[in-house]
Structures are given as structure tokens and as C-alpha cells.
Amino acid sequence: MKTVEQLLQAKGHKVISIAPEKSVFDAMQSMAEYNTGALLVMRDDELVGILTERDFSRKSYLLNKPVKDIQVKEIMTRHVAYVGLNDTNENCMALITELRIRHLPVIDKDKVIGILSIGDLVKDVISEHQFVIEQLERYIYDTPEI
């Protein structure tokens, strides 16, 4: 299994974020623009929460006001699970499964340096399995008959 550091090397370190005082409308526009299901909520360089499509769909209607009048901090998830560079894909998958979440920020030395989605993790698992299959096929077909 690859480490988070290896996964980020392949994926990149791009982090899409939003300030907690911004409107949920602005957040949804950013999600649409960047084709992502989550934004990290940052105050300067500090991670203060995460806003997901699930947060929007489950919490915003409870406030009974227009999305342009709802601030991100009103519906964001404040307690954010995260991983470090030395965690493995297996650790990430276990955490995502246990917590029923879809995104994991990557933090190194108290700084957000990336984010992994369940899609990133599944893509890597499929790639690993495909590699094993190819190696087994090569072994089977390259083995001389006796």
C-alpha cells in the first residue's frame, strides 16, 4: 500500500478552501467551479472545519434562510479527521469507512498540504490490484511448460 505522501505526489497538493465568514452560496459556486464535493474551511493557514455537499444538503435547510445569508461556519463540520504523510492508503480507507466521510485533509507540521478523497483512495487500490493481476498473468504465461 502506498503512503499518503506517495498518493499526494501522484495527485498533487492543490487545496481548495474557503473562509468561515463566506456565504454558503459562494462555497457551492467554488465546489461547482472546481468539481469537488468538499472545501476546507481555513482562517489564514489554520484548518477550522470542512464543508461538504452533505453538510449543505443536511444542515442549510434547517436554518430556514437563503443560502446567500448563511455563513459557511454555520453549517461546516468543525471536528475534522485528518491524516499525515506516513499514513497508508489502508489507514485512510479504514478511517473513511469508520467515520463515514469522503474527504481527508493531509496535515504535516501543523500545515494543510493536501486533501484526499475516497475516489483517490479507491483509484489507488484498483491500480494496485491491476498491477498484481498483470504480474500474475505474466508469471502464468511466461512459465515454460514442462
Backbone as ProteinMPNN parsed JSONL, in Angstrom:
{"seq_chain_A": "MKTVEQLLQAKGHKVISIAPEKSVFDAMQSMAEYNTGALLVMRDDELVGILTERDFSRKSYLLNKPVKDIQVKEIMTRHVAYVGLNDTNENCMALITELRIRHLPVIDKDKVIGILSIGDLVKDVISEHQFVIEQLERYIYDTPEI", "coords_chain_A": {"N_chain_A": [[0.835, -1.192, 0.0], [0.415, 2.232, -0.725], [1.857, 5.213, 0.703], [0.446, 8.197, 2.169], [1.989, 10.342, 1.414], [3.092, 9.412, -1.021], [0.732, 9.126, -2.497], [-0.099, 11.797, -2.663], [2.009, 12.845, -4.137], [1.479, 11.805, -6.633], [-1.119, 12.761, -7.127], [-1.122, 15.516, -6.51], [-0.889, 18.623, -4.694], [-2.921, 20.434, -4.438], [-5.2, 22.492, -2.765], [-8.455, 23.336, -2.124], [-10.074, 25.957, -0.648], [-12.083, 27.815, 1.736], [-13.141, 30.756, 3.465], [-14.46, 30.934, 6.811], [-16.409, 32.914, 7.165], [-17.527, 33.392, 4.738], [-20.258, 33.113, 2.353], [-22.577, 30.383, 2.091], [-23.553, 30.113, -0.427], [-21.424, 31.147, -1.976], [-19.587, 29.138, -1.39], [-20.784, 26.883, -2.585], [-20.651, 27.664, -5.232], [-17.865, 27.618, -5.602], [-17.375, 24.88, -5.199], [-18.711, 23.843, -7.423], [-17.267, 25.071, -9.498], [-14.689, 23.969, -9.166], [-15.259, 21.331, -9.307], [-15.62, 19.637, -7.012], [-16.417, 17.89, -3.971], [-16.085, 18.905, -1.492], [-14.887, 21.525, 0.632], [-12.102, 22.839, 2.287], [-12.264, 24.585, 5.294], [-10.752, 27.458, 6.087], [-8.993, 29.646, 8.22], [-6.911, 32.06, 7.688], [-3.963, 30.308, 7.713], [-4.938, 28.249, 9.156], [-6.719, 25.277, 9.728], [-10.085, 25.15, 10.228], [-12.389, 23.806, 9.857], [-14.518, 21.745, 7.754], [-16.398, 21.845, 4.804], [-18.891, 20.107, 3.305], [-20.755, 18.657, 0.569], [-22.663, 17.121, 1.734], [-22.962, 18.364, 4.252], [-24.129, 20.745, 3.395], [-26.539, 19.806, 2.189], [-27.847, 18.612, 4.327], [-27.907, 20.401, 6.481], [-28.3, 23.163, 5.834], [-30.961, 23.776, 5.103], [-32.26, 23.632, 7.52], [-31.815, 26.016, 8.765], [-33.505, 27.783, 7.613], [-33.25, 30.042, 5.9], [-32.135, 32.118, 3.137], [-29.504, 30.781, 1.038], [-27.53, 32.591, 0.429], [-27.437, 34.107, 2.656], [-26.487, 32.513, 4.638], [-23.716, 31.706, 6.53], [-20.638, 29.968, 5.994], [-19.493, 28.947, 8.349], [-21.708, 28.357, 9.864], [-22.751, 25.923, 9.088], [-20.68, 24.17, 8.667], [-18.574, 21.269, 9.249], [-16.992, 20.971, 12.238], [-15.147, 19.389, 13.671], [-12.561, 17.866, 12.318], [-11.425, 15.028, 10.726], [-8.166, 13.919, 9.958], [-5.135, 13.074, 8.131], [-1.647, 12.082, 8.145], [1.539, 12.365, 6.41], [2.829, 9.881, 6.568], [0.872, 8.002, 6.902], [-0.945, 5.197, 5.577], [-2.628, 4.145, 2.554], [-4.367, 2.144, 3.279], [-4.822, 2.756, 6.016], [-6.137, 5.207, 5.684], [-8.431, 4.419, 4.239], [-9.655, 2.82, 6.176], [-10.231, 4.743, 8.144], [-11.957, 6.494, 6.756], [-14.051, 4.739, 6.228], [-14.844, 3.984, 8.837], [-15.625, 6.456, 9.968], [-17.458, 7.321, 8.171], [-17.032, 9.239, 6.113], [-15.912, 11.298, 3.339], [-13.712, 12.729, 2.612], [-10.319, 13.543, 3.371], [-8.226, 15.727, 4.898], [-4.729, 16.414, 4.557], [-2.201, 16.766, 6.806], [0.834, 18.237, 7.69], [3.337, 18.98, 9.909], [1.65, 20.786, 11.31], [0.425, 22.099, 9.195], [-1.821, 22.357, 6.496], [-1.44, 20.395, 3.7], [-2.573, 19.128, 1.597], [-5.337, 17.208, 0.239], [-7.219, 14.238, 0.371], [-9.546, 12.255, -1.358], [-12.212, 9.831, -1.14], [-12.425, 8.759, -3.643], [-9.816, 9.114, -4.693], [-8.429, 7.31, -3.108], [-9.677, 4.83, -3.668], [-9.122, 4.645, -6.391], [-6.348, 4.262, -6.278], [-6.229, 1.76, -4.972], [-7.457, 0.115, -6.883], [-5.601, 0.399, -8.935], [-3.355, -0.81, -7.735], [-4.32, -3.441, -7.494], [-4.691, -4.069, -10.191], [-2.043, -4.052, -11.046], [-1.016, -6.27, -9.636], [-2.552, -8.308, -10.814], [-1.631, -8.162, -13.468], [1.039, -8.906, -13.06], [0.716, -11.539, -12.132], [-0.49, -12.701, -14.402], [1.607, -12.412, -16.218], [3.477, -14.079, -15.009], [2.138, -16.551, -15.186], [1.803, -16.892, -17.989], [4.386, -16.683, -18.938], [5.713, -18.792, -17.867], [7.543, -21.63, -18.576], [6.321, -24.592, -20.184], [6.322, -27.887, -18.843]], "CA_chain_A": [[0.0, 0.0, 0.0], [1.151, 3.491, -0.794], [1.685, 6.171, 1.791], [-0.224, 9.441, 1.803], [2.983, 11.141, 0.701], [3.147, 8.916, -2.398], [-0.535, 9.457, -3.144], [-0.097, 13.236, -2.975], [2.967, 13.086, -5.22], [0.798, 11.477, -7.884], [-2.324, 13.576, -7.279], [-0.86, 16.942, -6.383], [-1.138, 19.188, -3.364], [-3.893, 21.522, -4.537], [-6.216, 22.544, -1.711], [-9.49, 24.343, -2.357], [-10.559, 26.335, 0.682], [-12.975, 28.969, 1.851], [-13.144, 31.36, 4.797], [-15.694, 30.607, 7.541], [-17.384, 34.003, 7.088], [-18.1, 33.444, 3.386], [-21.609, 32.551, 2.278], [-22.715, 29.023, 1.577], [-23.71, 30.292, -1.868], [-20.056, 31.234, -2.514], [-18.979, 27.817, -1.247], [-21.344, 25.995, -3.606], [-20.075, 28.1, -6.508], [-16.494, 27.091, -5.653], [-17.449, 23.431, -5.397], [-19.081, 23.608, -8.82], [-16.153, 25.515, -10.343], [-13.55, 23.046, -9.045], [-15.789, 19.966, -9.389], [-15.247, 18.942, -5.787], [-17.516, 17.698, -3.034], [-15.743, 19.449, -0.172], [-13.942, 22.641, 0.755], [-11.54, 23.026, 3.618], [-12.58, 25.91, 5.831], [-9.481, 27.939, 6.604], [-8.818, 31.012, 8.704], [-5.49, 32.222, 7.353], [-3.414, 28.982, 7.407], [-5.452, 27.303, 10.149], [-7.89, 24.494, 9.379], [-11.102, 25.311, 11.275], [-13.525, 22.951, 9.546], [-14.676, 21.273, 6.377], [-17.765, 21.983, 4.314], [-19.146, 19.114, 2.273], [-22.097, 18.673, -0.023], [-23.544, 16.521, 2.741], [-23.276, 19.421, 5.22], [-25.081, 21.66, 2.751], [-27.861, 19.201, 1.976], [-28.49, 18.212, 5.581], [-27.951, 21.43, 7.523], [-28.669, 24.52, 5.43], [-32.41, 23.989, 5.099], [-32.724, 23.767, 8.902], [-31.685, 27.417, 9.171], [-34.677, 28.467, 7.059], [-32.925, 31.339, 5.314], [-31.486, 31.958, 1.833], [-28.105, 30.343, 1.124], [-26.648, 33.765, 0.376], [-27.396, 34.678, 4.009], [-25.913, 31.528, 5.559], [-22.258, 31.674, 6.508], [-20.04, 28.631, 5.999], [-19.269, 28.495, 9.728], [-22.971, 27.929, 10.462], [-23.095, 24.54, 8.734], [-19.49, 23.346, 8.437], [-18.186, 20.282, 10.253], [-15.886, 21.585, 12.97], [-14.155, 18.383, 14.052], [-12.123, 17.324, 11.038], [-10.454, 13.933, 10.725], [-7.09, 14.185, 9.006], [-4.05, 12.099, 8.109], [-0.296, 12.599, 7.939], [2.257, 11.851, 5.243], [3.26, 8.493, 6.737], [-0.267, 7.09, 6.911], [-1.076, 4.422, 4.346], [-3.945, 4.115, 1.936], [-5.174, 1.248, 4.114], [-5.241, 3.537, 7.186], [-7.102, 6.204, 5.216], [-9.677, 3.723, 3.906], [-10.269, 2.404, 7.439], [-10.751, 5.947, 8.78], [-13.106, 6.945, 5.965], [-15.132, 3.769, 6.441], [-15.293, 4.069, 10.233], [-16.27, 7.745, 10.235], [-18.422, 7.563, 7.097], [-16.705, 10.516, 5.484], [-15.416, 11.127, 1.98], [-12.522, 13.562, 2.367], [-9.345, 13.604, 4.459], [-7.116, 16.658, 4.742], [-3.4, 15.917, 4.908], [-1.52, 17.785, 7.595], [2.242, 17.982, 8.005], [3.9, 20.074, 10.719], [0.549, 21.707, 11.603], [0.023, 22.835, 7.998], [-2.553, 21.585, 5.492], [-0.636, 20.317, 2.473], [-3.322, 18.433, 0.556], [-6.576, 16.542, 0.638], [-7.505, 13.005, -0.354], [-10.963, 11.856, -1.369], [-12.408, 8.386, -1.241], [-12.125, 8.422, -5.038], [-8.356, 8.993, -4.827], [-8.009, 6.086, -2.424], [-10.18, 3.68, -4.423], [-8.342, 4.607, -7.632], [-5.057, 3.655, -5.963], [-6.44, 0.335, -4.686], [-7.701, -0.538, -8.175], [-4.312, 0.384, -9.623], [-2.537, -1.846, -7.083], [-4.871, -4.749, -7.867], [-4.397, -4.271, -11.606], [-0.624, -4.386, -11.131], [-0.879, -7.662, -9.177], [-3.135, -9.157, -11.854], [-0.695, -8.179, -14.601], [2.212, -9.698, -12.672], [0.3, -12.95, -12.103], [-0.659, -13.128, -15.789], [2.952, -12.535, -16.798], [4.068, -15.276, -14.421], [1.456, -17.73, -15.734], [2.042, -17.052, -19.427], [5.828, -16.77, -19.217], [6.263, -20.015, -17.264], [7.667, -22.691, -19.592], [5.628, -25.852, -19.907], [7.235, -28.995, -18.552]], "C_chain_A": [[0.88, 1.256, 0.0], [0.907, 4.33, 0.451], [0.942, 7.398, 1.256], [0.736, 10.326, 1.015], [3.076, 10.711, -0.766], [1.866, 9.243, -3.162], [-0.583, 10.928, -3.545], [0.899, 13.58, -4.075], [2.316, 12.837, -6.571], [-0.366, 12.432, -8.16], [-2.029, 15.064, -7.345], [-1.31, 17.451, -5.024], [-2.179, 20.292, -3.367], [-4.968, 21.398, -3.461], [-7.18, 23.676, -2.049], [-10.085, 24.67, -0.988], [-11.461, 27.556, 0.601], [-12.896, 29.483, 3.287], [-14.475, 31.075, 5.49], [-16.783, 31.671, 7.439], [-18.03, 34.138, 5.703], [-19.484, 32.81, 3.388], [-21.568, 31.127, 1.733], [-22.914, 29.069, 0.056], [-22.336, 30.354, -2.547], [-19.362, 29.869, -2.475], [-19.481, 26.874, -2.334], [-20.837, 26.376, -4.994], [-18.662, 27.561, -6.669], [-16.489, 25.588, -5.891], [-17.777, 23.094, -6.848], [-17.921, 23.952, -9.755], [-15.015, 24.508, -10.34], [-13.969, 21.573, -9.083], [-15.34, 19.114, -8.192], [-16.454, 18.851, -4.859], [-17.245, 18.251, -1.658], [-14.767, 20.607, -0.301], [-13.396, 22.643, 2.165], [-11.862, 24.439, 4.06], [-11.341, 26.376, 6.582], [-9.6, 29.378, 7.089], [-7.319, 31.243, 8.65], [-4.945, 30.84, 6.977], [-3.947, 27.901, 8.333], [-6.717, 26.609, 9.645], [-8.899, 24.601, 10.518], [-12.343, 24.456, 11.012], [-13.468, 22.451, 8.121], [-16.15, 21.436, 6.023], [-17.937, 21.011, 3.162], [-20.533, 19.304, 1.691], [-23.106, 18.097, 0.966], [-23.919, 17.548, 3.809], [-24.334, 20.358, 4.648], [-26.468, 21.043, 2.676], [-28.585, 18.877, 3.274], [-28.689, 19.345, 6.584], [-28.511, 22.781, 7.081], [-30.174, 24.76, 5.474], [-32.969, 24.166, 6.515], [-32.679, 25.217, 9.388], [-32.807, 28.29, 8.608], [-34.366, 29.902, 6.614], [-32.19, 31.115, 3.995], [-30.002, 31.597, 1.978], [-27.125, 31.506, 1.039], [-26.507, 34.414, 1.755], [-26.822, 33.706, 5.05], [-24.396, 31.558, 5.422], [-21.773, 30.223, 6.604], [-19.909, 28.094, 7.422], [-20.543, 27.999, 10.411], [-23.292, 26.457, 10.18], [-21.886, 23.626, 8.55], [-19.337, 22.291, 9.544], [-16.932, 20.813, 10.927], [-14.784, 20.599, 13.352], [-13.766, 17.605, 12.801], [-11.111, 16.201, 11.253], [-9.404, 14.257, 9.669], [-6.035, 13.092, 9.102], [-2.724, 12.816, 7.904], [0.373, 11.907, 6.762], [2.627, 10.376, 5.354], [2.101, 7.509, 6.839], [-0.33, 6.362, 5.569], [-2.49, 4.551, 3.79], [-4.879, 3.257, 2.785], [-5.687, 1.965, 5.367], [-6.328, 4.543, 6.806], [-8.453, 5.56, 4.92], [-10.407, 3.295, 5.183], [-10.921, 3.603, 8.131], [-12.005, 6.454, 8.063], [-14.306, 6.032, 6.187], [-15.716, 3.9, 7.841], [-16.101, 5.335, 10.494], [-17.345, 8.111, 9.214], [-18.268, 8.958, 6.496], [-16.121, 10.246, 4.108], [-14.134, 11.897, 1.682], [-11.638, 13.608, 3.607], [-8.274, 14.646, 4.138], [-5.813, 15.977, 5.158], [-2.669, 17.052, 5.598], [-0.099, 17.33, 7.9], [2.789, 19.206, 8.729], [2.871, 21.184, 10.928], [0.096, 22.541, 10.409], [-0.698, 21.894, 7.041], [-1.744, 21.603, 4.199], [-1.357, 19.584, 1.339], [-4.612, 17.87, 1.108], [-6.754, 15.313, -0.24], [-8.992, 12.709, -0.262], [-11.042, 10.339, -1.421], [-12.123, 7.924, -2.667], [-10.639, 8.244, -5.285], [-7.873, 7.667, -4.259], [-8.446, 4.843, -3.184], [-9.403, 3.534, -5.736], [-6.986, 3.944, -7.396], [-5.196, 2.157, -5.689], [-6.653, -0.435, -5.99], [-6.402, -0.655, -8.955], [-3.392, -0.699, -9.057], [-3.017, -3.236, -7.497], [-4.576, -5.061, -9.326], [-2.936, -4.664, -11.796], [-0.4, -5.842, -10.73], [-1.416, -8.621, -10.233], [-2.181, -9.274, -13.04], [0.537, -9.015, -14.282], [1.885, -11.19, -12.648], [0.118, -13.487, -13.53], [0.694, -13.329, -16.458], [3.619, -13.809, -16.29], [3.463, -16.531, -15.043], [1.834, -17.948, -17.201], [3.516, -17.153, -19.789], [6.472, -18.007, -18.622], [6.342, -21.087, -18.328], [6.931, -23.956, -19.179], [6.645, -26.966, -19.702], [6.767, -30.221, -19.296]], "O_chain_A": [[1.931, 1.312, 0.639], [-0.097, 4.181, 1.148], [0.832, 7.599, 0.046], [0.333, 10.985, 0.056], [3.133, 11.561, -1.655], [1.914, 9.596, -4.34], [-1.05, 11.267, -4.633], [0.666, 14.5, -4.86], [2.565, 13.561, -7.535], [-0.568, 12.858, -9.297], [-2.622, 15.787, -8.146], [-2.033, 16.766, -4.3], [-2.303, 21.019, -2.381], [-5.563, 20.337, -3.275], [-6.773, 24.822, -2.235], [-10.538, 23.783, -0.266], [-11.582, 28.219, -0.43], [-12.615, 28.721, 4.212], [-15.509, 30.984, 4.828], [-17.962, 31.361, 7.608], [-18.971, 34.912, 5.527], [-19.839, 32.066, 4.303], [-20.647, 30.736, 1.015], [-22.488, 28.16, -0.656], [-22.11, 29.699, -3.564], [-18.646, 29.496, -3.404], [-18.693, 26.147, -2.939], [-20.617, 25.506, -5.837], [-18.294, 27.098, -7.748], [-15.698, 25.081, -6.686], [-17.197, 22.177, -7.429], [-17.63, 23.208, -10.691], [-14.436, 24.221, -11.388], [-13.139, 20.68, -8.912], [-14.768, 18.035, -8.347], [-17.391, 19.644, -4.959], [-18.062, 18.098, -0.75], [-13.942, 20.658, -1.213], [-14.142, 22.47, 3.129], [-11.743, 25.382, 3.278], [-10.933, 25.774, 7.575], [-10.231, 30.215, 6.443], [-6.558, 30.699, 9.451], [-5.421, 30.248, 6.008], [-3.47, 26.767, 8.306], [-7.66, 27.259, 9.194], [-8.611, 24.195, 11.644], [-13.244, 24.39, 11.849], [-12.511, 22.695, 7.386], [-17.032, 21.193, 6.847], [-17.219, 21.081, 2.165], [-21.37, 20.016, 2.246], [-24.255, 18.533, 1.024], [-25.074, 17.6, 4.23], [-25.3, 20.717, 5.321], [-27.457, 21.673, 3.052], [-29.816, 18.869, 3.31], [-29.558, 19.251, 7.451], [-29.138, 23.475, 7.882], [-30.612, 25.849, 5.847], [-34.022, 24.777, 6.696], [-33.409, 25.598, 10.303], [-33.027, 29.406, 9.078], [-35.109, 30.838, 6.908], [-31.673, 30.022, 3.761], [-29.332, 32.042, 2.91], [-26.002, 31.404, 1.532], [-25.571, 35.177, 1.993], [-26.693, 34.061, 6.221], [-23.862, 31.448, 4.318], [-22.421, 29.374, 7.217], [-20.183, 26.92, 7.672], [-20.472, 27.301, 11.422], [-24.018, 25.82, 10.943], [-22.05, 22.431, 8.302], [-19.905, 22.421, 10.629], [-15.926, 21.074, 10.266], [-13.607, 20.959, 13.352], [-14.539, 16.793, 12.292], [-10.072, 16.4, 11.883], [-9.722, 14.804, 8.613], [-6.039, 12.287, 10.033], [-2.681, 13.991, 7.541], [-0.178, 10.967, 6.189], [2.728, 9.69, 4.337], [2.325, 6.298, 6.862], [0.171, 6.854, 4.558], [-3.411, 5.005, 4.469], [-6.042, 3.605, 2.984], [-6.849, 1.803, 5.742], [-7.315, 4.706, 7.523], [-9.496, 6.09, 5.302], [-11.632, 3.395, 5.264], [-12.034, 3.493, 8.645], [-12.995, 6.801, 8.707], [-15.437, 6.499, 6.318], [-16.934, 3.925, 8.013], [-17.135, 5.293, 11.16], [-18.058, 9.1, 9.384], [-19.22, 9.731, 6.387], [-15.863, 9.096, 3.753], [-13.54, 11.732, 0.616], [-12.124, 13.699, 4.735], [-7.497, 14.463, 3.201], [-5.804, 15.081, 6.002], [-2.533, 18.149, 5.056], [0.135, 16.193, 8.312], [2.712, 20.325, 8.223], [3.17, 22.365, 10.751], [-0.545, 23.577, 10.585], [-0.247, 20.774, 6.801], [-1.405, 22.662, 3.672], [-0.809, 19.438, 0.246], [-4.934, 18.033, 2.285], [-6.476, 15.343, -1.439], [-9.612, 12.891, 0.786], [-10.058, 9.658, -1.711], [-11.631, 6.814, -2.873], [-10.234, 7.33, -6.003], [-7.027, 6.991, -4.845], [-7.667, 3.901, -3.33], [-9.068, 2.42, -6.14], [-6.529, 3.153, -8.222], [-4.36, 1.371, -6.133], [-6.09, -1.513, -6.175], [-6.131, -1.688, -9.567], [-2.731, -1.417, -9.809], [-2.206, -4.106, -7.814], [-4.246, -6.199, -9.662], [-2.629, -5.521, -12.625], [0.327, -6.568, -11.41], [-0.79, -9.643, -10.514], [-1.956, -10.37, -13.554], [1.026, -9.751, -15.139], [2.688, -12.01, -13.093], [0.53, -14.609, -13.826], [0.898, -14.304, -17.181], [4.252, -14.532, -17.059], [4.186, -17.466, -15.388], [2.149, -19.068, -17.602], [3.852, -17.667, -20.857], [7.658, -18.251, -18.845], [5.326, -21.432, -18.93], [6.914, -24.342, -18.01], [7.706, -26.972, -20.327], [7.389, -31.278, -19.197]]}, "name": "protein", "num_of_chains": 1, "seq": "MKTVEQLLQAKGHKVISIAPEKSVFDAMQSMAEYNTGALLVMRDDELVGILTERDFSRKSYLLNKPVKDIQVKEIMTRHVAYVGLNDTNENCMALITELRIRHLPVIDKDKVIGILSIGDLVKDVISEHQFVIEQLERYIYDTPEI"}
